[in-house]
Amino acid sequence: MSNFKPKNYLHNMPIPQSYGNSDILREEFARVRSGKKLNAIDLKRYELATPQSSLSDDHNAWRKSINRAKTLLEYQNNRVINLELLSKYGSKVWSYHANKNSVQKDKTEKDVKNLYQECESVNRKRKAEQDSIKDTLDLQRAKYWEMIHKNRQLRAACDMFKNEIKRFKLNSE
């Protein structure tokens, strides 16, 4: 695992230029763009340092150091309590969490199946309606073209009669 090199699946995508109002993101993307390495976790905040030799007689410096020691001790106590709780209840909580996820997964799959069946039902109903109307539409289309054809014939006949009437009028004059 120490030799594992993750695949860079974002190598062909540009780094986003919009960071919103986040200075932290802006600085982090600038660090990545410049190629600087990520600073390791700062462990200095967990160190307990005694006052410097120049402040060895200063009561305030020692008081701050003692308060820092108490704070670090409380952090450690909290970590121990959390680890004890994890060892005592962790497997039960994880089982509960896994069971809850399984129930949610089953419910989601059932919902997806129901929606799929509903869509199929709607599509079948729509197809049946369209198939039933198809014959009527074909009949109406045939009537439409037949009427167009009759109208053209009537118009041609009317034009022919108009021309005949004009010819009779010209011959009668």
PyMOL commands that set and color helices and strands:
alter all, ss='L'
color gray80, all
select helices_A, chain A and resi 23-34+44-46+53-55+59-172
alter helices_A, ss='H'
color red, helices_A
deselect
rebuild
show_as cartoon
